[in-house]
Amino acid sequence: MTPTLRTAPDSDFEFSFDAKRQALGPYVATRWGWDDDFQRSLHQSRWQERPWSVILKGGTPVGTIATWEVDGHRRIGEFYVLPDFQRAGIGSAVLRQLLAQADHDKQAVRLEHLKWNPVGALYGRHGFVHESANDTHCFLVRPPIGSHR
């Protein structure tokens, strides 16, 4: 069963924050510890800035993702799949859907991840390449397939 996306109304804020806490929290805690108040405040600002979707598997919410356009390319952020549903092909299926649309629109896709988060391997399997890095994050890009940009 292919996962689907639905627009996240404000009533999904708590689910989205819990998905972040479960999926990203252990990687944040490794470096900085998890400060629930700080993370909630950061999450709230991103919730207001970006268009969010809830990832559904058979009608069950299993994660979140935000996608938006910036300067002629697509951005992916807040891509969290609950641990109980990870390594089941959900992230790959969501990426395939988003990347197919970006290819159709001839747009590159950019995202970032914590250097020590193994999710980088998932992105590499889907054609993302290293664009730059800082002390904590890798910044990746996936050019549109079939484009000569």
C-alpha positions as CSV (number, residue, x, y, z in Angstrom):
1,M,0.0,0.0,0.0
2,T,1.5,3.3,-1.1
3,P,1.6,6.1,1.5
4,T,-0.4,9.2,0.8
5,L,0.0,12.8,1.9
6,R,-2.7,15.1,3.2
7,T,-2.5,18.7,4.1
8,A,-1.9,19.1,7.8
9,P,-4.4,21.4,9.6
10,D,-3.4,23.1,12.9
11,S,-5.0,20.2,14.8
12,D,-2.0,18.0,13.6
13,F,0.6,20.2,15.4
14,E,0.9,17.9,18.4
15,F,1.2,14.8,16.1
16,S,3.9,16.5,14.0
17,F,5.9,17.6,17.1
18,D,5.7,14.0,18.5
19,A,6.8,12.6,15.2
20,K,9.8,15.0,15.3
21,R,10.5,14.0,18.9
22,Q,10.5,10.3,18.1
23,A,12.2,10.4,14.7
24,L,14.8,13.2,15.1
25,G,15.0,13.5,18.9
26,P,17.6,10.8,19.5
27,Y,19.9,12.5,16.9
28,V,19.4,15.9,18.4
29,A,20.0,14.5,21.9
30,T,23.3,13.0,20.9
31,R,24.8,16.5,20.2
32,W,22.8,18.9,22.3
33,G,20.4,17.0,24.5
34,W,16.6,17.3,23.9
35,D,15.2,20.6,25.3
36,D,11.4,20.1,24.9
37,D,10.5,23.8,25.3
38,F,13.2,24.9,22.8
39,Q,12.3,22.2,20.3
40,R,8.6,23.0,20.6
41,S,9.2,26.7,20.0
42,L,11.4,25.9,17.0
43,H,8.8,23.5,15.7
44,Q,6.0,26.1,16.1
45,S,7.9,28.6,14.0
46,R,8.5,26.1,11.2
47,W,4.9,25.0,11.5
48,Q,3.8,28.6,10.7
49,E,6.4,29.2,8.0
50,R,6.0,26.1,5.8
51,P,3.2,24.0,4.2
52,W,3.1,20.7,6.1
53,S,1.6,17.4,5.1
54,V,0.9,14.3,7.2
55,I,2.1,11.0,5.7
56,L,-0.6,8.3,5.9
57,K,-0.2,4.6,5.5
58,G,-3.6,3.0,5.0
59,G,-5.2,6.0,6.7
60,T,-2.9,5.9,9.7
61,P,-0.7,8.9,10.4
62,V,2.9,7.7,10.3
63,G,4.9,10.9,9.7
64,T,5.2,14.4,8.4
65,I,6.9,16.3,5.6
66,A,7.0,19.9,4.6
67,T,7.6,20.9,0.9
68,W,7.8,24.3,-0.6
69,E,9.4,26.3,-3.5
70,V,12.3,28.6,-3.0
71,D,14.2,30.4,-5.8
72,G,13.1,28.0,-8.5
73,H,13.7,24.7,-6.6
74,R,11.8,22.6,-4.2
75,R,12.8,22.2,-0.6
76,I,12.0,19.2,1.7
77,G,12.0,19.6,5.4
78,E,10.5,18.2,8.5
79,F,10.5,14.7,7.0
80,Y,9.9,12.5,10.0
81,V,8.6,8.9,9.9
82,L,7.7,7.4,13.2
83,P,10.3,4.8,14.3
84,D,7.7,1.9,14.2
85,F,7.2,2.6,10.5
86,Q,10.8,3.3,9.5
87,R,12.7,0.9,7.2
88,A,9.4,-0.2,5.6
89,G,9.8,1.7,2.3
90,I,7.6,4.6,3.4
91,G,10.3,7.3,3.1
92,S,11.3,5.9,-0.3
93,A,7.8,5.9,-1.6
94,V,7.2,9.5,-0.4
95,L,10.5,10.6,-2.0
96,R,9.6,8.9,-5.3
97,Q,6.3,10.8,-5.5
98,L,7.9,14.1,-4.7
99,L,10.9,13.6,-7.0
100,A,8.6,12.5,-9.9
101,Q,6.7,15.8,-9.6
102,A,9.9,17.8,-9.4
103,D,11.3,16.0,-12.5
104,H,8.0,16.8,-14.3
105,D,8.4,20.5,-13.3
106,K,12.2,20.4,-14.1
107,Q,13.0,21.5,-10.6
108,A,16.0,20.5,-8.4
109,V,15.1,19.4,-4.9
110,R,17.2,20.4,-1.8
111,L,17.2,19.2,1.7
112,E,19.5,18.9,4.7
113,H,20.1,16.5,7.5
114,L,22.2,16.1,10.6
115,K,25.6,14.6,9.7
116,W,25.3,11.7,12.1
117,N,21.7,10.8,11.1
118,P,21.8,7.7,8.9
119,V,19.0,9.1,6.8
120,G,21.7,10.4,4.4
121,A,21.9,6.9,2.9
122,L,18.2,7.0,2.0
123,Y,18.7,10.3,0.2
124,G,21.8,9.0,-1.6
125,R,19.7,6.1,-3.0
126,H,17.3,8.6,-4.5
127,G,20.0,10.6,-6.3
128,F,20.7,13.4,-3.8
129,V,24.3,14.5,-3.9
130,H,26.4,16.5,-1.4
131,E,26.2,20.3,-2.1
132,S,27.8,21.7,1.0
133,A,28.1,21.1,4.8
134,N,28.7,22.9,8.0
135,D,29.7,21.6,11.5
136,T,26.4,19.8,12.0
137,H,24.5,19.5,8.7
138,C,24.9,18.1,5.2
139,F,23.1,20.0,2.5
140,L,22.0,17.9,-0.5
141,V,20.6,18.5,-3.9
142,R,18.9,16.2,-6.4
143,P,18.9,17.7,-9.9
144,P,15.8,17.0,-12.0
145,I,16.2,13.9,-14.2
146,G,16.1,14.7,-17.8
147,S,17.0,18.3,-17.4
148,H,20.2,19.9,-18.8
149,R,20.3,22.7,-16.2
